Amino acid sequence: MRCISCESLSWNIICKKCQSNLLQASFHKRELENNIFVYSFYEYEDIKNLINTKYKFHGDRVFNILAKLAFKKFAQNFNFNSNVVAIPIDDHTRHDFSQSAILAKHLKSNHIKPIYNTLKATNIIKYAGKDLNFRKNNKRNFVYTGAKNIQVILVDDLVTTGLTILEAKECLENHGCEVLFALTLSDARV
């Protein structure tokens, strides 16, 4: 097979050389309104093609590699005084896998416990390529069915306008949860 990044022959969907280059993540911090920070691992242009594999049958393998290189490494270095829950944003299955669930899975550590299928959008609409007005007029309408009064890290693959993260945060806060921050692979504005 060929590496989907450099097209060299490889046993892996992303060759070891490209994975090594991806290890050089550039950590970005962005503040959204309502005092929530989003931390992203890669510049969007550097991994745009890899993120877009979420629409392809082999995307789960790509997201597992990205999650191992970024999210797992983050979790190994994350130290908190109490346990924190990682909640993937709208982790329903598209294209036979959920990219946000894959990312959250790799956060599992002594201090972080991923919880799945608890924060779901009732309005399943695609935001890809849509402007801010479209996003504002077509809210996700999240429903949360998980534990109350917990500390949460929100997990998603990409932050663009930040509206999805803000809406997810509001939903969780309405259930007594404290959202500490959000983690994404990339920030489309960086």
N, C-alpha and C positions, 0 to 999 in steps of 0.2 A: 504494500500500500504506500501511498505518498502522504507526507506531512501536509495538512491542510494550510499550514502557514507558509512554509518555504518550498513545498513540493519536492523535497528530497525523499528518497526511498527511506522508509522507516517501518518498524514493527508497531509503532504507536501512531495514533491519529494526529498527535502533535509530537514531533521528534524531540529527542533529548536536548539538542542544541537550542531549539525554540523554547522548550520548557525552561531551560537555563536562562534564556533571555527574559522570559516572563517572570522569573524569580526577582528580577530587578524592578519590582513594582514601585511606583511613585505614589505614595500615600497622599490623598487630598482630603481636605476638610472644608465643608461648605455649611454655612448656617442658613437654615430656612427660617421663615417667620415662626413665631411661637416658641422660640428658643430651643429648636431641635437641630442637632448637628448630624450631617450625613458624612460618613467617611467612605471614600472610594479608593480602590487599589490601583487602577490603571487609567491612563488617559484614553478617552473614547476612540480616538483615531487609531491608537495602537492595537486595540482589540475589537474594533467594530465588526470585522468579518467573523471573529470567533463568537461574539455575542449573537450575531445573526444566525448561528447554527441552531439556535433554539427553535427555528422553524423547519429544521431538517431532521431526518431519522437518526443521524449520528450525533445530534446535539448533546445528548446526555453524557456521552464520553468526553466531549469537549468541556462541558460544565464541570464534570468531576475533576478533570485536570486543573482547570482554573480555580476551583474551590480548594483543591488540595494545596495549590501553590500560594493562595492568598488567605482564604478564610481559615484553613487549618493552622497555618502559621500564626495568624492573628490570635486564634484561640489558645495556642500553646504559650503565647506571651501575655495573655490577658489574665490579670490578677485582680480579683474583686473580693470584698469582705464577706459577701453573701452570694448565694446562687442566683443566677440570672437565667431567664428563659429567652431563647431565640425563636422568634415567630416569623416564618416566611409570609410575605404579603401575597395573599390570594394564590395559594399553592395547589390550585386544581390542575389536573393533568391536561396539557395540550401537547399534541404531537407525541403522545405516549410517555411523557415525563414532565415533571415540574421543575423548571430551573431554579426557582426560589427555594424549593424543598431540598434540592441537591446542595445548594450553597449553605443552607442552615444545618444540614447533616454534618458538614465538615467543621462546624463550630463546636461540636460536642467535645467537652473537656471536663475537668474537675469542677469548673465554675459555671459552665454554660450548658444548659440542657435544651436541645431543640424540641419544640412541640409543633405538631403538624395538624392540618385540617381544622384550625380554630378561627382563622380570620379570612372570611370569604366575601368576595364581591357578589352582590346580587345583580348588578348590572355588568354583564360580561361584554365589554366593548373594547375594541382595540384602539389604543392611543397612538400607535406607531404612525408617524408622519402627520399627526394632527396638531393644530395650533392650540394656543393657550385658551382661547375662547371656547373651542370645542371641548377641551378637557374640563373647563369650569362648568359648562352646560350639561355635561354627561358624567356626573359623579359616579364613583364605583358603588356607593351605598353598601359599605361593609357591614357584616354581621359577625359578632365575636361570640364564640361558644366555649371559651377556655376559662381557666381559673381567674379569679379576681384578686386584686391587691398583690400583684407580683411586679417584679422589675423585668423590663423587656428590652431586648435588642431587636429592632425590626430588620428584616432581611429582604433585599430585592436585587435584581440583576443590574438595574440601570436607574439612575435618577436623571430626569430631564427638567421638568418644571418644578418638581417636588410636591405637586398636588396630591398624588397617590399616597406618599408618605405622610403628609399632613392629615389627610382624611383617615388613614389607618391609625395614626396617633390619637386623633380625636375620638375615634371609636373605642380604642383601648382605654383611654382616660375616662370615658363614660362608664367603664366597668371597673374603675378604681385602680387600674394598672399605671405604673410609672414607666414611661418610655425613656430610656437612658439616651439612646442615639440610634441611628440607622446605619447599616453596612450595605454597600453596593459594590459590584465589580467595578463600575465605571460611572462617572458623571459626564453626561453628554455636553455639559457647558464648559468642561475643562479642555 
